[in-house]
Amino acid sequence: MKEFAAKIDAHGNIIPVDVHDKILLTQELKQGKTYKCKLTNSRNIKHLGKYWLLMKALAFHFPSAADTNTAWHEYYKYKFLPLIEFNSKEGKMLFPSSIAFDKMDQLEFDEYYKKVDNFLLESGYNIDELINTMVS
């Protein structure tokens, strides 16, 4: 399945958002042919930025040798995202799915972020307070 990002202009035309998507559209789509499309919300870069700021705040408030923003990110991915099974010569291994823009749409990211937020609230922590009380 090929994916591209596009927006609709004032006249109802599909406009690719960048050169890569324009090339994909012109090479893959044929005039007169019908295509099945899956519509998803585009990712919100500010929301993703807040997520990474939260991971940095957790590393700041709960310091130890292993508690980096990446370590917190991996912890929550394993806790809340579906695990994907890989076979290796050592046996089966499980890894969490990715939050990358090409792997997860905004609605899925909102669900994931809400799980992290709820988990922290249930543990007695507020995301905004953690971020706002972090000293750079």
C-alpha contacts under 8 A as a table, 3 or more apart, distances in Angstrom:
res1	aa1	res2	aa2	distance
4	F	16	P	7.52
4	F	21	D	5.30
4	F	24	L	7.26
4	F	25	L	7.67
5	A	16	P	6.01
5	A	17	V	5.86
5	A	18	D	7.95
5	A	21	D	6.34
5	A	42	S	7.90
6	A	14	I	6.27
6	A	15	I	5.28
6	A	16	P	4.16
6	A	17	V	5.08
6	A	21	D	7.59
7	K	14	I	5.81
7	K	15	I	5.26
7	K	16	P	6.45
7	K	17	V	6.73
8	I	11	H	7.73
8	I	12	G	5.49
8	I	13	N	5.40
8	I	14	I	4.78
8	I	15	I	5.93
9	D	12	G	5.39
9	D	13	N	5.43
9	D	14	I	6.68
9	D	15	I	6.75
10	A	13	N	7.47
15	I	22	K	7.96
16	P	19	V	7.48
16	P	21	D	5.42
16	P	22	K	5.20
16	P	25	L	7.67
17	V	21	D	6.53
17	V	22	K	7.50
18	D	21	D	5.44
18	D	22	K	6.28
19	V	22	K	4.97
19	V	23	I	6.20
20	H	23	I	5.26
20	H	24	L	6.27
21	D	24	L	4.99
21	D	25	L	6.08
22	K	25	L	5.11
22	K	26	T	6.16
23	I	26	T	5.24
23	I	27	Q	6.02
24	L	27	Q	5.29
24	L	28	E	5.78
24	L	29	L	7.98
25	L	28	E	5.37
25	L	29	L	5.52
26	T	29	L	5.96
26	T	30	K	7.76
27	Q	30	K	7.88
29	L	33	K	7.60
30	K	33	K	5.70
40	T	105	D	6.22
40	T	106	Q	7.61
40	T	107	L	7.97
41	N	105	D	6.08
41	N	106	Q	5.55
41	N	107	L	6.84
42	S	105	D	6.28
42	S	106	Q	5.90
43	R	101	F	6.54
43	R	105	D	5.92
43	R	106	Q	4.61
44	N	47	H	5.35
44	N	48	L	6.43
44	N	106	Q	6.69
45	I	48	L	5.04
45	I	49	G	6.07
46	K	49	G	4.89
46	K	50	K	6.25
47	H	50	K	5.07
47	H	51	Y	6.34
48	L	51	Y	5.00
48	L	52	W	6.43
49	G	52	W	5.21
49	G	53	L	6.14
50	K	53	L	4.90
50	K	54	L	6.12
51	Y	54	L	5.07
51	Y	55	M	6.39
51	Y	113	Y	7.41
52	W	55	M	4.92
52	W	56	K	6.23
52	W	69	N	7.34
53	L	56	K	5.00
53	L	57	A	6.11
53	L	131	I	6.85
54	L	57	A	4.88
54	L	58	L	6.17
54	L	127	I	6.79
54	L	130	L	7.26
54	L	131	I	5.94
55	M	58	L	5.17
55	M	59	A	6.38
55	M	68	T	7.86
55	M	69	N	4.59
55	M	70	T	7.30
55	M	72	W	5.94
55	M	73	H	6.30
56	K	59	A	5.13
56	K	60	F	6.18
56	K	68	T	7.15
56	K	69	N	4.73
57	A	60	F	4.89
57	A	61	H	6.08
57	A	69	N	7.81
57	A	130	L	6.01
57	A	131	I	5.43
57	A	134	M	5.86
58	L	61	H	5.21
58	L	62	F	5.80
58	L	63	P	7.97
58	L	67	D	7.95
58	L	69	N	7.05
58	L	72	W	7.19
58	L	130	L	7.24
59	A	62	F	5.35
59	A	63	P	5.46
59	A	64	S	7.98
59	A	67	D	5.23
59	A	68	T	5.06
59	A	69	N	5.47
59	A	72	W	7.20
60	F	63	P	5.73
60	F	134	M	6.74
61	H	130	L	7.62
61	H	134	M	7.30
62	F	67	D	7.02
63	P	66	A	7.99
63	P	67	D	5.72
63	P	68	T	7.80
64	S	67	D	5.22
65	A	68	T	7.78
66	A	71	A	6.60
67	D	70	T	7.86
67	D	71	A	5.60
67	D	72	W	6.48
68	T	71	A	5.06
68	T	72	W	6.42
69	N	72	W	5.24
69	N	73	H	6.17
70	T	73	H	4.91
70	T	74	E	6.14
71	A	74	E	5.15
71	A	75	Y	6.16
72	W	75	Y	4.98
72	W	76	Y	6.34
73	H	76	Y	5.39
73	H	77	K	6.16
74	E	77	K	5.02
74	E	78	Y	6.17
75	Y	78	Y	5.37
75	Y	79	K	6.20
76	Y	79	K	4.83
76	Y	80	F	5.87
76	Y	81	L	7.75
76	Y	116	V	6.88
77	K	80	F	5.44
77	K	81	L	5.20
77	K	96	P	5.85
77	K	97	S	7.39
77	K	98	S	7.76
78	Y	81	L	5.98
78	Y	82	P	7.77
78	Y	83	L	7.28
78	Y	95	F	7.38
78	Y	96	P	5.36
80	F	112	Y	6.76
80	F	115	K	6.98
80	F	116	V	7.77
81	L	96	P	5.73
81	L	97	S	6.02
81	L	112	Y	7.29
82	P	96	P	5.72
82	P	97	S	5.87
83	L	94	L	5.74
83	L	95	F	5.22
83	L	96	P	4.25
83	L	97	S	5.95
84	I	94	L	5.47
84	I	95	F	5.26
84	I	96	P	5.89
84	I	97	S	6.27
85	E	92	K	6.59
85	E	93	M	5.69
85	E	94	L	4.62
85	E	95	F	6.57
86	F	92	K	5.68
86	F	93	M	5.14
86	F	94	L	6.21
86	F	95	F	7.69
87	N	90	E	7.92
87	N	91	G	5.76
87	N	92	K	4.54
87	N	93	M	6.20
88	S	91	G	5.11
88	S	92	K	6.10
88	S	93	M	7.20
98	S	103	K	6.13
98	S	104	M	7.20
99	I	103	K	6.21
99	I	104	M	5.57
99	I	109	F	6.94
100	A	103	K	5.19
100	A	104	M	6.14
101	F	104	M	5.63
101	F	105	D	6.63
102	D	105	D	7.51
104	M	108	E	5.94
104	M	109	F	6.40
105	D	108	E	5.45
105	D	109	F	6.26
106	Q	109	F	4.90
106	Q	110	D	5.99
107	L	110	D	5.02
107	L	111	E	6.38
108	E	111	E	5.15
108	E	112	Y	6.32
109	F	112	Y	5.01
109	F	113	Y	6.00
110	D	113	Y	5.10
110	D	114	K	6.00
111	E	114	K	5.10
111	E	115	K	6.32
112	Y	115	K	5.18
112	Y	116	V	6.49
113	Y	116	V	5.13
113	Y	117	D	6.11
114	K	117	D	4.91
114	K	118	N	5.96
115	K	118	N	5.16
115	K	119	F	6.03
116	V	119	F	5.15
116	V	120	L	6.23
117	D	120	L	5.22
117	D	121	L	6.14
117	D	126	N	7.61
117	D	127	I	6.57
118	N	121	L	4.97
118	N	122	E	6.00
119	F	122	E	5.16
119	F	123	S	6.22
120	L	123	S	4.93
120	L	124	G	6.31
120	L	125	Y	5.07
120	L	126	N	6.56
120	L	127	I	7.30
121	L	124	G	5.00
121	L	125	Y	4.87
121	L	126	N	5.61
121	L	127	I	7.84
122	E	125	Y	7.33
125	Y	129	E	7.66
125	Y	130	L	7.20
126	N	129	E	5.31
126	N	130	L	6.16
127	I	130	L	5.14
127	I	131	I	6.23
128	D	131	I	5.16
128	D	132	N	5.90
129	E	132	N	5.04
129	E	133	T	5.87
130	L	133	T	5.52
130	L	134	M	6.38
131	I	134	M	5.41
